[in-house]
Amino acid sequence: MNGIIDEFDAILIETIEQTLSYVLGEMNTKIIFISLERNSCPKQEIPQKLEYFCEMLEKIIGGNRGQILGGSSILEYTIAEQLAKKLGKNCTEPKPIAFCAYVNRLKQEYQVEKRNQKKA
């Protein structure tokens, strides 16, 4: 892993944690991270296991027929929106978004921008 990926991953993890805490509260966020860790997805590995994170979030929060109708999709969109904002971009994706694809696209754009900054 290079420094650019590590920096983006840190921003992503911070955004996920802040968004979950804001929307669900600190205690529920801790419960989610404990559940993820027990299922082989510690917080620091979320960027590499993004699809698994989404699957677990849907199991914990609920998806289309879960406890909160579409709750995980709403959280994914909110995380994507906040991540884009932190990176100085507008979230142009309509709801529902393909969360993993959108985050990967933001990551690629971020890496290109960082490389271009180093060249300048």
Stockholm file with secondary structure:
# STOCKHOLM 1.0

chainA/1-120         MNGIIDEFDAILIETIEQTLSYVLGEMNTKIIFISLERNSCPKQEIPQKLEYFCEMLEKIIGGNRGQILGGSSILEYTIAEQLAKKLGKNCTEPKPIAFCAYVNRLKQEYQVEKRNQKKA
#=GR chainA/1-120 SS CCHHHHHHHHHHHHHHHHHHHHHHCHHHHHHHHHHHHHTTCCGGGGGGGHHHHHHHHHHHHCCTTSSSTTHHHHHHHHHHHHHHHHTTCCCCCCSSCCHHHHHHHHHHHHHHHHHHHHHC
#=GC SS_cons         CCHHHHHHHHHHHHHHHHHHHHHHCHHHHHHHHHHHHHTTCCGGGGGGGHHHHHHHHHHHHCCTTSSSTTHHHHHHHHHHHHHHHHTTCCCCCCSSCCHHHHHHHHHHHHHHHHHHHHHC
//
